Amino acid sequence: MRTVFEGKMPVHYGQFYVEAGGGTPGMEECFAGQRNGLCGAAVPGHLFFVTGLHTGDVGLTVELHEQPPPLDETWEDIVEASFHPRAKAMLTQWAGEQSWDLGLTETDYRVRYSGKDMEAAQEEDTTLDDEPLIDHYLLQFWPAPPTPDIVVKQASSTAEYWHDFASQQPPRQA
């Protein structure tokens, strides 16, 4: 296991991304035909992540594994999706203000996105630079063939809202 990012991720509109394919697809397109509403993976080369906090910093750790990592049930909300970078994979904050190279190769990956305290962050809405982090996320990648996205665990009503949003999006047109 290799940690490729650990720290504060600035978010606006409760979003951050992994971009590895050109263009900037919209939210509805990224979640088209999915079950989960936290990790939008419907557009090849893009991942769209939803957080509880609307504006401010969230805690984020990104790990690269050689095989599926053990499931950590201490996380409140957990989803998985498939991802294939079509170019250099960059962890990117909203509006592309800052980005970090993830060092992924152009192969098929499974990605697990886990979150804690989404509900409290959603209620707070906004934090300032000097305030403590509320919600925290873990993003894990490992090589795996493509399979449909899944909701592994859902504990917060914030995640439930976004899963409902995703389930209402029609499948993406090729």
C-alpha positions as CSV (number, residue, x, y, z in Angstrom):
1,M,0.0,0.0,0.0
2,R,1.2,3.5,-0.9
3,T,-0.4,6.7,0.4
4,V,-0.4,9.2,-2.6
5,F,-2.2,12.0,-0.8
6,E,-3.0,12.8,2.8
7,G,-4.2,16.1,4.1
8,K,-6.9,18.8,3.6
9,M,-8.9,18.8,0.4
10,P,-10.6,22.2,-0.3
11,V,-14.2,21.7,-1.5
12,H,-16.8,23.9,-3.0
13,Y,-20.4,22.8,-3.6
14,G,-19.4,19.6,-1.8
15,Q,-17.2,18.3,-4.6
16,F,-13.8,17.2,-5.7
17,Y,-12.6,15.0,-8.6
18,V,-10.1,12.7,-10.2
19,E,-9.6,13.7,-13.8
20,A,-7.8,11.5,-16.3
21,G,-9.5,11.9,-19.6
22,G,-10.0,15.5,-20.7
23,G,-13.1,17.7,-20.4
24,T,-15.2,18.5,-17.4
25,P,-18.4,16.5,-17.3
26,G,-21.4,17.6,-15.3
27,M,-22.7,15.9,-12.1
28,E,-25.7,14.2,-13.7
29,E,-23.6,12.7,-16.5
30,C,-21.0,11.4,-13.9
31,F,-23.7,9.6,-11.9
32,A,-25.8,8.4,-14.9
33,G,-27.2,4.9,-14.4
34,Q,-25.4,4.4,-11.0
35,R,-26.6,3.0,-7.7
36,N,-24.3,5.1,-5.5
37,G,-24.4,8.9,-5.3
38,L,-21.0,9.6,-3.7
39,C,-18.5,8.4,-6.3
40,G,-19.7,9.3,-9.9
41,A,-17.8,7.0,-12.3
42,A,-20.1,6.9,-15.3
43,V,-17.9,9.0,-17.5
44,P,-14.7,7.2,-18.6
45,G,-11.6,8.8,-17.2
46,H,-13.5,10.8,-14.5
47,L,-14.5,10.4,-10.9
48,F,-16.8,12.9,-9.2
49,F,-16.8,12.8,-5.4
50,V,-19.5,14.2,-3.1
51,T,-18.8,15.4,0.4
52,G,-21.0,16.4,3.3
53,L,-19.4,19.8,3.7
54,H,-20.5,22.4,1.1
55,T,-17.5,24.8,1.3
56,G,-14.2,24.5,3.2
57,D,-11.7,21.8,3.8
58,V,-12.3,18.0,4.3
59,G,-9.8,15.4,5.5
60,L,-8.7,13.1,2.7
61,T,-6.4,10.2,2.3
62,V,-5.8,8.5,-1.0
63,E,-4.2,5.1,-1.1
64,L,-2.9,2.9,-4.0
65,H,-3.1,-0.9,-3.3
66,E,-1.9,-3.9,-5.2
67,Q,-5.0,-6.0,-4.2
68,P,-8.3,-5.2,-2.6
69,P,-7.8,-3.7,0.9
70,P,-9.7,-5.1,3.8
71,L,-13.0,-3.4,4.4
72,D,-12.9,-1.0,7.4
73,E,-16.4,-1.0,8.9
74,T,-15.6,2.0,11.1
75,W,-16.4,4.2,8.1
76,E,-20.0,5.3,8.1
77,D,-20.6,5.5,4.3
78,I,-18.8,3.3,1.8
79,V,-19.2,2.9,-2.0
80,E,-17.2,1.3,-4.8
81,A,-17.0,1.9,-8.5
82,S,-14.7,1.0,-11.4
83,F,-12.3,3.5,-13.0
84,H,-9.9,3.5,-16.0
85,P,-7.6,6.5,-16.3
86,R,-7.2,7.6,-20.0
87,A,-4.4,10.0,-19.2
88,K,-2.4,11.1,-16.1
89,A,-4.8,10.8,-13.1
90,M,-5.0,14.0,-11.2
91,L,-6.8,14.6,-7.8
92,T,-8.4,17.9,-8.4
93,Q,-10.3,20.4,-6.3
94,W,-13.4,22.2,-7.5
95,A,-12.8,24.5,-10.5
96,G,-9.3,23.0,-11.0
97,E,-7.7,25.5,-8.6
98,Q,-5.2,22.9,-7.4
99,S,-4.4,19.3,-8.4
100,W,-2.1,16.4,-7.4
101,D,-0.7,13.6,-9.5
102,L,-1.9,10.2,-8.2
103,G,0.6,8.2,-10.1
104,L,-2.0,5.7,-11.5
105,T,-1.2,3.7,-14.6
106,E,-3.6,3.3,-17.5
107,T,-5.3,0.1,-16.3
108,D,-8.6,-0.9,-14.8
109,Y,-9.1,0.0,-11.1
110,R,-11.7,-0.5,-8.5
111,V,-12.1,2.5,-6.2
112,R,-13.5,2.5,-2.7
113,Y,-14.7,5.8,-1.3
114,S,-15.4,5.9,2.4
115,G,-16.7,8.7,4.5
116,K,-17.2,9.7,8.2
117,D,-19.2,12.6,9.6
118,M,-21.0,13.6,6.4
119,E,-24.1,14.4,8.3
120,A,-22.4,16.8,10.8
121,A,-20.5,18.5,7.9
122,Q,-23.7,18.9,5.9
123,E,-25.4,20.5,8.9
124,E,-22.4,22.9,9.4
125,D,-22.4,23.7,5.6
126,T,-19.2,25.8,5.6
127,T,-16.0,26.0,7.5
128,L,-13.2,28.6,7.6
129,D,-9.5,28.0,7.3
130,D,-8.8,28.1,11.0
131,E,-11.7,25.8,12.0
132,P,-11.2,22.0,12.6
133,L,-12.1,19.5,9.9
134,I,-15.5,17.9,10.3
135,D,-15.8,15.2,7.6
136,H,-13.1,12.8,6.6
137,Y,-12.7,10.5,3.5
138,L,-10.6,7.6,2.4
139,L,-10.1,6.9,-1.3
140,Q,-8.5,3.5,-2.2
141,F,-7.5,2.3,-5.7
142,W,-6.5,-1.3,-6.7
143,P,-6.2,-3.1,-10.0
144,A,-9.5,-4.9,-10.8
145,P,-11.7,-5.7,-13.9
146,P,-14.7,-3.4,-14.3
147,T,-17.8,-4.2,-12.4
148,P,-21.0,-2.2,-11.5
149,D,-20.8,0.4,-8.8
150,I,-22.2,-0.6,-5.4
151,V,-23.2,0.9,-2.1
152,V,-21.3,-1.1,0.5
153,K,-22.5,0.7,3.6
154,Q,-24.8,3.7,4.1
155,A,-25.4,5.2,7.6
156,S,-26.0,8.9,7.0
157,S,-29.0,10.6,5.5
158,T,-26.7,12.8,3.5
159,A,-25.4,9.7,1.7
160,E,-29.0,8.4,1.4
161,Y,-30.0,11.6,-0.4
162,W,-27.1,11.4,-2.9
163,H,-27.8,7.6,-3.6
164,D,-31.4,8.5,-4.3
165,F,-30.2,11.3,-6.7
166,A,-28.0,8.9,-8.5
167,S,-30.6,6.2,-8.8
168,Q,-32.9,8.7,-10.6
169,Q,-30.3,9.5,-13.3
170,P,-30.9,7.7,-16.6
171,P,-28.1,5.5,-18.0
172,R,-25.4,7.4,-19.9
173,Q,-25.7,7.4,-23.7
174,A,-22.5,6.1,-25.4
